Amino acid sequence: SVSDDDEYECVSVLNSHSQDVKKVLWHPHKEILASASYDDTIKLYKEDGDDWCCFASLQSHGSTVWSIAFDHFGKRLASCSDDKTIKIWKEYLPGSSEGIITKRVDPAWKCVCTLSGFHHRTVYDISWCPISELIVTAGGDDAIRLFQEENSSDSNAPQFNLVATASKAHSQDVNSVAWNAKEGGLLASCSDDGTVKLWKVDYM
């Protein structure tokens, strides 16, 4: 509960982006914050002494990054953009067997997969189910799409397949989608049409 006597204090202001910030998201297990921006980048922040600092800037999208989603383990990040693509980013720790160059003790995040040709307009939101590991996207074409990773995928070059599409999920832009954290097949969506819809998704 929150009372009128509670006090709030801004402990840090992060100015790493050059334009509008569209989304912020906490890492599921670590004290790491991610942000997505109109400047086409994703930034990752960590606590550094008494303040927070940006330790990674992810650049691959060609336009506004609208949303981001960590996988259940926090080792991968999915992003969606005005450029109509989805990108999958992987964390590489210092000394990784892949030989990815890192800065000091900070991990490096690299784009390992780009999904294109599935969306006809802006992809506004993305959510990675912590139970089924399905990825769902919400788009400006009024549709909801589900993607599933191939079982035999190389973790450094994973392959995701489009497994389902609700073409007219809403009558206008679908702005947001969210998986239920406890029931893997339960999905919520919301739209410019003024409605919130609940969907039951069978595991693939």
ChimeraX commands (.cxc) that place a marker at each C-alpha (Angstrom):
marker #1 position 0.00,0.00,0.00 radius 0.5
marker #1 position 1.01,3.62,-0.55 radius 0.5
marker #1 position 0.14,6.43,1.82 radius 0.5
marker #1 position 0.28,10.19,1.51 radius 0.5
marker #1 position 3.18,10.21,3.96 radius 0.5
marker #1 position 5.41,8.07,1.74 radius 0.5
marker #1 position 8.34,9.93,0.24 radius 0.5
marker #1 position 9.83,9.38,-3.21 radius 0.5
marker #1 position 13.23,10.40,-4.40 radius 0.5
marker #1 position 14.70,10.38,-7.89 radius 0.5
marker #1 position 17.99,8.56,-7.45 radius 0.5
marker #1 position 19.29,8.82,-11.02 radius 0.5
marker #1 position 18.58,10.52,-14.34 radius 0.5
marker #1 position 19.92,8.69,-17.39 radius 0.5
marker #1 position 20.54,10.80,-20.49 radius 0.5
marker #1 position 22.05,8.22,-22.85 radius 0.5
marker #1 position 19.40,8.49,-25.57 radius 0.5
marker #1 position 19.32,11.40,-28.01 radius 0.5
marker #1 position 15.55,11.22,-28.66 radius 0.5
marker #1 position 12.26,9.94,-27.19 radius 0.5
marker #1 position 12.48,6.83,-25.02 radius 0.5
marker #1 position 9.65,4.42,-25.85 radius 0.5
marker #1 position 10.16,1.59,-23.35 radius 0.5
marker #1 position 12.05,0.63,-20.20 radius 0.5
marker #1 position 12.39,-2.91,-18.91 radius 0.5
marker #1 position 14.13,-4.57,-15.96 radius 0.5
marker #1 position 16.25,-7.68,-16.43 radius 0.5
marker #1 position 14.45,-10.70,-14.90 radius 0.5
marker #1 position 17.34,-11.68,-12.61 radius 0.5
marker #1 position 20.01,-8.97,-12.55 radius 0.5
marker #1 position 20.10,-5.31,-11.58 radius 0.5
marker #1 position 20.13,-4.29,-15.23 radius 0.5
marker #1 position 17.77,-1.86,-16.93 radius 0.5
marker #1 position 17.10,-1.76,-20.68 radius 0.5
marker #1 position 15.55,1.08,-22.68 radius 0.5
marker #1 position 14.34,1.43,-26.28 radius 0.5
marker #1 position 14.26,4.69,-28.18 radius 0.5
marker #1 position 13.23,6.80,-31.14 radius 0.5
marker #1 position 16.97,7.17,-31.79 radius 0.5
marker #1 position 16.93,3.56,-33.15 radius 0.5
marker #1 position 18.98,2.14,-30.26 radius 0.5
marker #1 position 18.64,0.02,-27.15 radius 0.5
marker #1 position 20.63,0.98,-24.07 radius 0.5
marker #1 position 21.59,-1.22,-21.11 radius 0.5
marker #1 position 22.35,0.25,-17.70 radius 0.5
marker #1 position 23.83,-1.02,-14.45 radius 0.5
marker #1 position 24.46,0.43,-11.03 radius 0.5
marker #1 position 27.91,1.95,-10.72 radius 0.5
marker #1 position 28.73,3.10,-7.20 radius 0.5
marker #1 position 26.08,5.61,-6.17 radius 0.5
marker #1 position 24.70,6.11,-9.66 radius 0.5
marker #1 position 23.66,4.23,-12.79 radius 0.5
marker #1 position 25.61,4.13,-16.05 radius 0.5
marker #1 position 25.06,2.92,-19.60 radius 0.5
marker #1 position 27.35,-0.04,-20.33 radius 0.5
marker #1 position 26.02,-1.10,-23.74 radius 0.5
marker #1 position 24.36,0.51,-26.75 radius 0.5
marker #1 position 22.71,-1.93,-29.17 radius 0.5
marker #1 position 22.45,-0.70,-32.75 radius 0.5
marker #1 position 20.97,-2.65,-35.64 radius 0.5
marker #1 position 17.44,-1.36,-36.21 radius 0.5
marker #1 position 16.87,1.15,-38.99 radius 0.5
marker #1 position 14.15,3.10,-37.22 radius 0.5
marker #1 position 12.42,3.64,-33.84 radius 0.5
marker #1 position 12.73,0.75,-31.41 radius 0.5
marker #1 position 9.28,0.54,-29.83 radius 0.5
marker #1 position 9.63,-2.32,-27.40 radius 0.5
marker #1 position 11.94,-4.95,-25.92 radius 0.5
marker #1 position 11.53,-8.24,-24.06 radius 0.5
marker #1 position 13.99,-10.48,-22.20 radius 0.5
marker #1 position 13.70,-14.24,-22.36 radius 0.5
marker #1 position 13.09,-16.17,-19.13 radius 0.5
marker #1 position 16.81,-16.45,-18.32 radius 0.5
marker #1 position 17.72,-12.90,-19.28 radius 0.5
marker #1 position 20.44,-14.11,-21.62 radius 0.5
marker #1 position 18.60,-12.96,-24.74 radius 0.5
marker #1 position 16.62,-9.88,-25.64 radius 0.5
marker #1 position 14.01,-9.42,-28.37 radius 0.5
marker #1 position 13.27,-6.02,-29.90 radius 0.5
marker #1 position 10.72,-4.67,-32.38 radius 0.5
marker #1 position 10.76,-1.56,-34.48 radius 0.5
marker #1 position 9.22,0.90,-36.88 radius 0.5
marker #1 position 11.47,-0.75,-39.48 radius 0.5
marker #1 position 9.02,-3.74,-39.39 radius 0.5
marker #1 position 11.62,-6.18,-38.07 radius 0.5
marker #1 position 12.18,-8.21,-34.93 radius 0.5
marker #1 position 15.70,-8.72,-33.69 radius 0.5
marker #1 position 17.11,-11.22,-31.20 radius 0.5
marker #1 position 20.13,-10.17,-29.16 radius 0.5
marker #1 position 22.38,-12.52,-27.20 radius 0.5
marker #1 position 24.57,-11.81,-24.19 radius 0.5
marker #1 position 28.23,-12.81,-24.45 radius 0.5
marker #1 position 30.17,-12.83,-21.19 radius 0.5
marker #1 position 33.86,-11.90,-20.99 radius 0.5
marker #1 position 36.02,-14.85,-22.02 radius 0.5
marker #1 position 33.23,-16.53,-23.97 radius 0.5
marker #1 position 34.22,-19.43,-26.23 radius 0.5
marker #1 position 32.87,-17.51,-29.23 radius 0.5
marker #1 position 35.65,-14.96,-28.84 radius 0.5
marker #1 position 33.33,-11.95,-28.70 radius 0.5
marker #1 position 35.21,-8.84,-27.58 radius 0.5
marker #1 position 33.88,-7.31,-24.35 radius 0.5
marker #1 position 34.69,-4.19,-22.37 radius 0.5
marker #1 position 36.32,-5.08,-19.08 radius 0.5
marker #1 position 33.86,-7.09,-16.96 radius 0.5
marker #1 position 30.76,-6.05,-18.88 radius 0.5
marker #1 position 29.09,-8.50,-21.27 radius 0.5
marker #1 position 28.64,-7.73,-24.95 radius 0.5
marker #1 position 25.23,-7.99,-26.60 radius 0.5
marker #1 position 25.12,-8.95,-30.28 radius 0.5
marker #1 position 22.25,-9.23,-32.74 radius 0.5
marker #1 position 22.11,-12.92,-33.70 radius 0.5
marker #1 position 18.83,-13.02,-35.64 radius 0.5
marker #1 position 16.63,-10.65,-37.65 radius 0.5
marker #1 position 13.04,-11.55,-38.56 radius 0.5
marker #1 position 11.77,-9.57,-41.52 radius 0.5
marker #1 position 9.02,-9.84,-44.09 radius 0.5
marker #1 position 6.34,-10.86,-41.59 radius 0.5
marker #1 position 5.03,-7.42,-40.64 radius 0.5
marker #1 position 3.56,-4.92,-43.07 radius 0.5
marker #1 position 3.55,-1.95,-40.71 radius 0.5
marker #1 position 5.23,-0.85,-37.47 radius 0.5
marker #1 position 5.74,-3.51,-34.78 radius 0.5
marker #1 position 4.69,-1.76,-31.59 radius 0.5
marker #1 position 5.21,-4.37,-28.90 radius 0.5
marker #1 position 6.82,-7.72,-28.21 radius 0.5
marker #1 position 6.58,-10.19,-25.35 radius 0.5
marker #1 position 8.60,-13.35,-24.68 radius 0.5
marker #1 position 6.66,-16.00,-22.76 radius 0.5
marker #1 position 8.65,-17.26,-19.73 radius 0.5
marker #1 position 6.86,-20.63,-19.85 radius 0.5
marker #1 position 6.29,-21.63,-23.47 radius 0.5
marker #1 position 9.12,-19.41,-24.81 radius 0.5
marker #1 position 6.85,-18.25,-27.63 radius 0.5
marker #1 position 7.39,-14.69,-28.83 radius 0.5
marker #1 position 4.32,-12.59,-29.60 radius 0.5
marker #1 position 4.23,-9.28,-31.47 radius 0.5
marker #1 position 1.66,-6.51,-31.80 radius 0.5
marker #1 position 1.49,-4.45,-34.97 radius 0.5
marker #1 position 0.10,-1.44,-36.72 radius 0.5
marker #1 position -1.52,-3.80,-39.21 radius 0.5
marker #1 position -4.07,-4.82,-36.51 radius 0.5
marker #1 position -2.47,-8.27,-36.21 radius 0.5
marker #1 position -0.91,-10.45,-33.53 radius 0.5
marker #1 position 1.80,-12.92,-34.54 radius 0.5
marker #1 position 3.43,-15.83,-32.72 radius 0.5
marker #1 position 7.00,-16.99,-33.32 radius 0.5
marker #1 position 8.69,-20.16,-32.10 radius 0.5
marker #1 position 12.37,-21.05,-32.10 radius 0.5
marker #1 position 13.44,-24.18,-33.95 radius 0.5
marker #1 position 14.60,-26.92,-31.59 radius 0.5
marker #1 position 17.82,-27.49,-33.51 radius 0.5
marker #1 position 18.76,-23.81,-33.69 radius 0.5
marker #1 position 22.34,-22.68,-33.25 radius 0.5
marker #1 position 22.31,-20.36,-30.24 radius 0.5
marker #1 position 24.64,-18.00,-32.10 radius 0.5
marker #1 position 22.38,-17.90,-35.17 radius 0.5
marker #1 position 18.93,-19.01,-33.99 radius 0.5
marker #1 position 15.99,-19.56,-36.32 radius 0.5
marker #1 position 12.46,-18.53,-35.41 radius 0.5
marker #1 position 9.38,-19.53,-37.39 radius 0.5
marker #1 position 6.05,-17.77,-37.67 radius 0.5
marker #1 position 3.62,-20.34,-36.24 radius 0.5
marker #1 position 0.34,-18.40,-35.96 radius 0.5
marker #1 position -1.23,-15.11,-37.02 radius 0.5
marker #1 position -4.43,-13.42,-35.86 radius 0.5
marker #1 position -4.82,-11.15,-38.89 radius 0.5
marker #1 position -7.70,-9.09,-37.52 radius 0.5
marker #1 position -6.97,-9.43,-33.84 radius 0.5
marker #1 position -8.34,-5.90,-33.38 radius 0.5
marker #1 position -10.07,-3.44,-35.68 radius 0.5
marker #1 position -7.24,-0.91,-35.28 radius 0.5
marker #1 position -3.54,-0.84,-34.30 radius 0.5
marker #1 position -2.55,-3.39,-31.66 radius 0.5
marker #1 position -0.47,-1.38,-29.19 radius 0.5
marker #1 position 0.57,-3.90,-26.58 radius 0.5
marker #1 position 0.70,-7.63,-25.81 radius 0.5
marker #1 position 1.57,-9.42,-22.56 radius 0.5
marker #1 position 1.88,-13.06,-21.53 radius 0.5
marker #1 position 0.52,-14.21,-18.19 radius 0.5
marker #1 position 3.55,-15.10,-16.04 radius 0.5
marker #1 position 1.90,-18.15,-14.44 radius 0.5
marker #1 position -0.30,-19.54,-17.21 radius 0.5
marker #1 position 1.83,-19.89,-20.32 radius 0.5
marker #1 position -0.96,-19.93,-22.86 radius 0.5
marker #1 position -2.83,-16.88,-21.61 radius 0.5
marker #1 position -2.20,-13.71,-23.60 radius 0.5
marker #1 position -3.61,-10.20,-23.36 radius 0.5
marker #1 position -3.70,-7.54,-26.07 radius 0.5
marker #1 position -4.93,-3.96,-26.30 radius 0.5
marker #1 position -5.66,-1.65,-29.19 radius 0.5
marker #1 position -6.57,1.77,-30.53 radius 0.5
marker #1 position -10.07,0.30,-30.94 radius 0.5
marker #1 position -10.58,0.77,-27.19 radius 0.5
marker #1 position -10.65,-2.93,-26.29 radius 0.5
marker #1 position -8.56,-5.35,-24.28 radius 0.5
marker #1 position -8.71,-8.96,-25.44 radius 0.5
marker #1 position -7.66,-12.19,-23.75 radius 0.5
marker #1 position -6.41,-15.06,-25.89 radius 0.5
marker #1 position -5.84,-18.73,-25.11 radius 0.5
marker #1 position -2.86,-20.09,-27.01 radius 0.5
marker #1 position -2.21,-23.82,-27.27 radius 0.5
marker #1 position 1.43,-24.76,-26.84 radius 0.5
marker #1 position 3.03,-25.56,-30.16 radius 0.5
marker link #1:1,2 radius 0.2
marker link #1:2,3 radius 0.2
marker link #1:3,4 radius 0.2
marker link #1:4,5 radius 0.2
marker link #1:5,6 radius 0.2
marker link #1:6,7 radius 0.2
marker link #1:7,8 radius 0.2
marker link #1:8,9 radius 0.2
marker link #1:9,10 radius 0.2
marker link #1:10,11 radius 0.2
marker link #1:11,12 radius 0.2
marker link #1:12,13 radius 0.2
marker link #1:13,14 radius 0.2
marker link #1:14,15 radius 0.2
marker link #1:15,16 radius 0.2
marker link #1:16,17 radius 0.2
marker link #1:17,18 radius 0.2
marker link #1:18,19 radius 0.2
marker link #1:19,20 radius 0.2
marker link #1:20,21 radius 0.2
marker link #1:21,22 radius 0.2
marker link #1:22,23 radius 0.2
marker link #1:23,24 radius 0.2
marker link #1:24,25 radius 0.2
marker link #1:25,26 radius 0.2
marker link #1:26,27 radius 0.2
marker link #1:27,28 radius 0.2
marker link #1:28,29 radius 0.2
marker link #1:29,30 radius 0.2
marker link #1:30,31 radius 0.2
marker link #1:31,32 radius 0.2
marker link #1:32,33 radius 0.2
marker link #1:33,34 radius 0.2
marker link #1:34,35 radius 0.2
marker link #1:35,36 radius 0.2
marker link #1:36,37 radius 0.2
marker link #1:37,38 radius 0.2
marker link #1:38,39 radius 0.2
marker link #1:39,40 radius 0.2
marker link #1:40,41 radius 0.2
marker link #1:41,42 radius 0.2
marker link #1:42,43 radius 0.2
marker link #1:43,44 radius 0.2
marker link #1:44,45 radius 0.2
marker link #1:45,46 radius 0.2
marker link #1:46,47 radius 0.2
marker link #1:47,48 radius 0.2
marker link #1:48,49 radius 0.2
marker link #1:49,50 radius 0.2
marker link #1:50,51 radius 0.2
marker link #1:51,52 radius 0.2
marker link #1:52,53 radius 0.2
marker link #1:53,54 radius 0.2
marker link #1:54,55 radius 0.2
marker link #1:55,56 radius 0.2
marker link #1:56,57 radius 0.2
marker link #1:57,58 radius 0.2
marker link #1:58,59 radius 0.2
marker link #1:59,60 radius 0.2
marker link #1:60,61 radius 0.2
marker link #1:61,62 radius 0.2
marker link #1:62,63 radius 0.2
marker link #1:63,64 radius 0.2
marker link #1:64,65 radius 0.2
marker link #1:65,66 radius 0.2
marker link #1:66,67 radius 0.2
marker link #1:67,68 radius 0.2
marker link #1:68,69 radius 0.2
marker link #1:69,70 radius 0.2
marker link #1:70,71 radius 0.2
marker link #1:71,72 radius 0.2
marker link #1:72,73 radius 0.2
marker link #1:73,74 radius 0.2
marker link #1:74,75 radius 0.2
marker link #1:75,76 radius 0.2
marker link #1:76,77 radius 0.2
marker link #1:77,78 radius 0.2
marker link #1:78,79 radius 0.2
marker link #1:79,80 radius 0.2
marker link #1:80,81 radius 0.2
marker link #1:81,82 radius 0.2
marker link #1:82,83 radius 0.2
marker link #1:83,84 radius 0.2
marker link #1:84,85 radius 0.2
marker link #1:85,86 radius 0.2
marker link #1:86,87 radius 0.2
marker link #1:87,88 radius 0.2
marker link #1:88,89 radius 0.2
marker link #1:89,90 radius 0.2
marker link #1:90,91 radius 0.2
marker link #1:91,92 radius 0.2
marker link #1:92,93 radius 0.2
marker link #1:93,94 radius 0.2
marker link #1:94,95 radius 0.2
marker link #1:95,96 radius 0.2
marker link #1:96,97 radius 0.2
marker link #1:97,98 radius 0.2
marker link #1:98,99 radius 0.2
marker link #1:99,100 radius 0.2
marker link #1:100,101 radius 0.2
marker link #1:101,102 radius 0.2
marker link #1:102,103 radius 0.2
marker link #1:103,104 radius 0.2
marker link #1:104,105 radius 0.2
marker link #1:105,106 radius 0.2
marker link #1:106,107 radius 0.2
marker link #1:107,108 radius 0.2
marker link #1:108,109 radius 0.2
marker link #1:109,110 radius 0.2
marker link #1:110,111 radius 0.2
marker link #1:111,112 radius 0.2
marker link #1:112,113 radius 0.2
marker link #1:113,114 radius 0.2
marker link #1:114,115 radius 0.2
marker link #1:115,116 radius 0.2
marker link #1:116,117 radius 0.2
marker link #1:117,118 radius 0.2
marker link #1:118,119 radius 0.2
marker link #1:119,120 radius 0.2
marker link #1:120,121 radius 0.2
marker link #1:121,122 radius 0.2
marker link #1:122,123 radius 0.2
marker link #1:123,124 radius 0.2
marker link #1:124,125 radius 0.2
marker link #1:125,126 radius 0.2
marker link #1:126,127 radius 0.2
marker link #1:127,128 radius 0.2
marker link #1:128,129 radius 0.2
marker link #1:129,130 radius 0.2
marker link #1:130,131 radius 0.2
marker link #1:131,132 radius 0.2
marker link #1:132,133 radius 0.2
marker link #1:133,134 radius 0.2
marker link #1:134,135 radius 0.2
marker link #1:135,136 radius 0.2
marker link #1:136,137 radius 0.2
marker link #1:137,138 radius 0.2
marker link #1:138,139 radius 0.2
marker link #1:139,140 radius 0.2
marker link #1:140,141 radius 0.2
marker link #1:141,142 radius 0.2
marker link #1:142,143 radius 0.2
marker link #1:143,144 radius 0.2
marker link #1:144,145 radius 0.2
marker link #1:145,146 radius 0.2
marker link #1:146,147 radius 0.2
marker link #1:147,148 radius 0.2
marker link #1:148,149 radius 0.2
marker link #1:149,150 radius 0.2
marker link #1:150,151 radius 0.2
marker link #1:151,152 radius 0.2
marker link #1:152,153 radius 0.2
marker link #1:153,154 radius 0.2
marker link #1:154,155 radius 0.2
marker link #1:155,156 radius 0.2
marker link #1:156,157 radius 0.2
marker link #1:157,158 radius 0.2
marker link #1:158,159 radius 0.2
marker link #1:159,160 radius 0.2
marker link #1:160,161 radius 0.2
marker link #1:161,162 radius 0.2
marker link #1:162,163 radius 0.2
marker link #1:163,164 radius 0.2
marker link #1:164,165 radius 0.2
marker link #1:165,166 radius 0.2
marker link #1:166,167 radius 0.2
marker link #1:167,168 radius 0.2
marker link #1:168,169 radius 0.2
marker link #1:169,170 radius 0.2
marker link #1:170,171 radius 0.2
marker link #1:171,172 radius 0.2
marker link #1:172,173 radius 0.2
marker link #1:173,174 radius 0.2
marker link #1:174,175 radius 0.2
marker link #1:175,176 radius 0.2
marker link #1:176,177 radius 0.2
marker link #1:177,178 radius 0.2
marker link #1:178,179 radius 0.2
marker link #1:179,180 radius 0.2
marker link #1:180,181 radius 0.2
marker link #1:181,182 radius 0.2
marker link #1:182,183 radius 0.2
marker link #1:183,184 radius 0.2
marker link #1:184,185 radius 0.2
marker link #1:185,186 radius 0.2
marker link #1:186,187 radius 0.2
marker link #1:187,188 radius 0.2
marker link #1:188,189 radius 0.2
marker link #1:189,190 radius 0.2
marker link #1:190,191 radius 0.2
marker link #1:191,192 radius 0.2
marker link #1:192,193 radius 0.2
marker link #1:193,194 radius 0.2
marker link #1:194,195 radius 0.2
marker link #1:195,196 radius 0.2
marker link #1:196,197 radius 0.2
marker link #1:197,198 radius 0.2
marker link #1:198,199 radius 0.2
marker link #1:199,200 radius 0.2
marker link #1:200,201 radius 0.2
marker link #1:201,202 radius 0.2
marker link #1:202,203 radius 0.2
marker link #1:203,204 radius 0.2
view
